[in-house]
Amino acid sequence: MDHRLTDSMRDADFVLIDGVVFRTDYLRIPDEDTVADDVVLEATRGEREIALTRGEIEGAEFLGEGVYRLKSGALLRFFSTATVH
């Protein structure tokens, strides 16, 4: 698993999938105990819900600037909420 992808996932509050922003509800950083069918991301946008498995994100192609192309062709990018002090 690409460490850039797992680093991007860590503490992400939002995920952009094909230009649509979803709020992350559940994130699991894949590790040696995670199998292809395990859900690693659940996110919502209003009534719309999505879930991605390790198998769906594994092998994602890094395109630069935090953007990844999944095997399905979907574009994915993770965001965290900015904190102002």
C-alpha positions as CSV (number, residue, x, y, z in Angstrom):
1,M,0.0,0.0,0.0
2,D,1.4,3.4,-1.0
3,H,2.5,5.2,2.2
4,R,1.4,8.6,0.6
5,L,-2.2,7.3,0.4
6,T,-2.2,5.9,4.0
7,D,-0.6,9.2,5.2
8,S,-3.3,11.2,3.4
9,M,-6.1,9.0,4.9
10,R,-4.8,9.6,8.5
11,D,-7.1,12.0,10.4
12,A,-8.9,13.1,7.2
13,D,-12.2,14.8,7.9
14,F,-13.4,14.8,4.2
15,V,-12.8,12.9,1.0
16,L,-13.3,14.2,-2.5
17,I,-14.4,11.5,-4.9
18,D,-14.9,12.5,-8.5
19,G,-15.5,16.1,-7.5
20,V,-18.0,15.4,-4.8
21,V,-17.0,16.1,-1.1
22,F,-18.0,13.6,1.5
23,R,-17.6,13.7,5.3
24,T,-15.6,10.8,6.6
25,D,-17.4,8.8,9.2
26,Y,-15.0,5.9,9.5
27,L,-11.4,5.4,8.4
28,R,-9.2,2.4,8.9
29,I,-5.6,2.6,7.8
30,P,-4.9,-0.7,6.1
31,D,-2.3,-2.9,7.8
32,E,-1.1,-6.5,7.6
33,D,-4.4,-7.7,9.2
34,T,-6.6,-5.9,6.7
35,V,-7.9,-8.1,3.8
36,A,-9.3,-7.0,0.5
37,D,-13.0,-7.1,1.6
38,D,-12.5,-5.0,4.7
39,V,-14.1,-1.6,4.7
40,V,-11.4,1.1,5.2
41,L,-13.6,4.2,4.4
42,E,-17.2,5.1,5.1
43,A,-18.3,8.6,4.2
44,T,-21.6,10.5,3.8
45,R,-23.0,13.5,2.0
46,G,-26.5,14.2,3.2
47,E,-28.4,11.0,2.7
48,R,-25.8,9.6,0.3
49,E,-23.3,7.1,1.7
50,I,-20.2,5.5,0.3
51,A,-17.9,2.7,1.5
52,L,-14.6,1.7,0.0
53,T,-12.7,-1.6,0.8
54,R,-9.0,-2.2,0.9
55,G,-9.3,-4.0,-2.4
56,E,-10.8,-0.9,-4.0
57,I,-8.1,1.5,-2.9
58,E,-5.2,-0.9,-3.1
59,G,-3.0,-0.1,-6.1
60,A,-4.3,3.4,-6.4
61,E,-2.2,5.5,-8.8
62,F,-0.7,8.7,-7.3
63,L,-1.3,11.5,-9.8
64,G,0.3,14.3,-7.7
65,E,-1.0,17.0,-5.3
66,G,-2.7,14.4,-3.1
67,V,-4.9,13.0,-5.9
68,Y,-5.2,9.3,-6.5
69,R,-6.9,7.3,-9.3
70,L,-8.5,4.1,-8.1
71,K,-8.6,1.0,-10.3
72,S,-12.3,1.9,-11.0
73,G,-11.1,5.2,-12.5
74,A,-12.5,7.3,-9.7
75,L,-10.4,10.2,-8.5
76,L,-9.8,10.4,-4.7
77,R,-8.3,13.0,-2.4
78,F,-8.4,13.4,1.4
79,F,-8.7,16.6,3.4
80,S,-8.5,17.6,7.0
81,T,-10.2,20.5,8.6
82,A,-7.9,23.5,9.1
83,T,-7.4,24.7,12.6
84,V,-6.9,28.4,13.2
85,H,-5.2,29.4,16.4
